[in-house]
């Protein structure tokens, strides 16, 4: 094995916190995606920044790939060891280091999950808003620039990571950003690292921006005869600048899957699931304005979830939509892809997508964070059928091309990983080469998550 | 002259849109700062991206520095030609290329000023929120990551530039970002360019995020016996998460200067100037909550500016504070410096600053965007007195050190330019070297605004 020396050195260094057992390796070859790769050659479980530094140093010495691992919930094969090497599993770096209520931020290790952080925050009146559905680690969310249902109001990880500690490929440990609310001193390295998918370094500490829990929250489920009406309602709501906290689209198939999985009983047609945050009166006012727009587009029903437990059930159902869809057709595998288009193009993009899906031999569902112009297609593919597999691939590629044609991006939140590398040139042109130059500068040996993100890698 | 060949080639290329006349050169050596430098050797006035590309190509061929120039309002000598070379004045690239009301964005050339853009937007119901006071160009604001009075609500240029066209040092023209509201595809090069102060490339086109004009706006002026009470009110307001549109501090000296310059008649004590954006009811509610906090900290008076003309006068007075301070003591020169600290440290930072200022032979004023923890000290310095000049320098350095000691940043919005280069190591540590690596990768000849931003440059 080419990386034997690195594996031996890591084993000596970490003892039983370095594993080459088949079960552990295979657990780190799992991915919520069609993209597959052989397992890594070893998995390290560091507990401190110093240990991460030494792991990277050892790997650099032996030219061995290093791949970060959070909760394994990424959707484009980000954390797969395409070129072998060592996976750094951050599950033991899962401490919340500080919660600063006065300055509304938290300092966490990368292995803390968003649910763990929010659990700790309950008594403070604060919360961490970014919510991709899965209970991902905050390090993984930062590395993939995750977003989700609340991004329409609170932004993505780009907007909610204030500062980082990062171990670079040459073992340097840098700190980017400060706890101040803004700064104009130098290149925005925090922003450069967020979304870099582990190709520039490994994050070992994150300073996150927290939000005040809203004084009042209300949520509603709104059913439409057609998906077009639901989308028109969403587009108008955003264009009227109603400050939505969430505005989610589920098509009829999506609702059927959610009903089956979460024991809900929504009518099986297109729905918007919405939430409002604010004061008692502003929430009421925003909800009324939204209600008027929904009515204009002939919403069939409009049900309020005013009780906390109803809202929790509602959003749990939405969060579980991915697994609901996975489970909906047991003989099939769910294949999910996402794009994001300018909000004015959302109707056209979804209509074109539905038209294209008519050609497929499988059924599919469209769900999305429509307030951001971001939507997902979940395809129910019989993977034993090579025709269906090819069709699914073609549909995903058609989605990406549609996004580019409409001035959008080939991924709103899933990222590039391995799955969407082929679209980088088309989306970024020569700017993709600039990404490659930055990568080669900071990682000339190409040990940090090789095979991902940049050209010729 | 070492750059004669470049100057000759540029003159042939641009004709009378390339100037080496003394008046033009000296106009491009002006700076709102103590930092001085000799004028550039030539000034180019391009009209298209293609011309900017050719200018950069010619300069690269002859190893000649290239410095971007917007409105010349930066405060740390950003656009001074420290190593000679050619200034690229964007005043003829001042077209608004597109206003997309549905997607709430605008595409502009870099020489458009923020006031020009907002003038064009008047009929659309949208506005561009970032407001540094000066009528800076949008290109300059992006290059320096400007912010100002409304950043507490709408963010800085980091948050409001969606996409860029940039001419790189080697003449490549790249496009970063898309018109979609979010993306997770690749390194955030838009974020890398915003705030890079012309050291990585020249921006030739900007796609900006627009905001809906609020349905209702109200503003108030709130006087306090002591500056501590004003700061405590601001800190509590932010910690209570009241969604302020602006919350500005002026100390007694600042108010006196504003009164003299803008013919206002505010009592000469510490003030908060606040503004609320929202619906009629939310604005009323927010203002009431703010009023309760101000009362708790014994505000002396609380005057509403409900009429548009009163608000305009109020914010014009605040915007003119910089010039008001410049004019306040005619025998002195105003020297302005800014820092940004975590909001919880704001009271301590300002108290320490005031204590330090007691040692100075000149008077000074503290004004600030206190909702962000960002404040400015304006010192009235007799520049003919070398002792005062030294004292001013020492005060500014003390400010920067105070910011770092309190977990903040040496500039919230003025940037680094030439004036604050010496603090980069202290603030960023090894991350500053990473900035240097990126710079050398994208500009190996070091022609883009040399002498700024990065180490050993």
Interface residues (C-beta under 8 A of the other chain):
Chain A: X100 X102 X103 X104 X144 X145 X146 X147 X151 X156 X158 X159 X168 X172 X173 X174 X175 X176 X178 X179 X180 X181 X182 X183 X184 X185 X186 X187 X188 X189 X191 X192 X194 X195 X196 X200 X211 X212 X239 X240 X241 X278 X279 X281 X282 X285 X340 X341 X342 X343 X344 X372 X373 X374 X403 X407 X408 X409 X410 X411 X412 X413 X414 X415 X416 X420 X423 X424 X427 X428 X429 X430 X431 X432 X433 X434 X435 X437 X438 X440 X441 X442 X453
Chain B: X100 X102 X103 X104 X144 X145 X146 X147 X151 X152 X156 X158 X159 X168 X172 X173 X174 X175 X176 X178 X179 X180 X181 X182 X183 X184 X185 X186 X187 X188 X189 X191 X192 X194 X195 X196 X200 X211 X212 X239 X240 X241 X278 X279 X281 X282 X285 X340 X341 X342 X343 X344 X372 X373 X374 X403 X407 X408 X409 X410 X411 X412 X413 X414 X415 X416 X420 X423 X424 X427 X428 X429 X430 X431 X432 X433 X434 X435 X437 X438 X440 X441 X442 X453
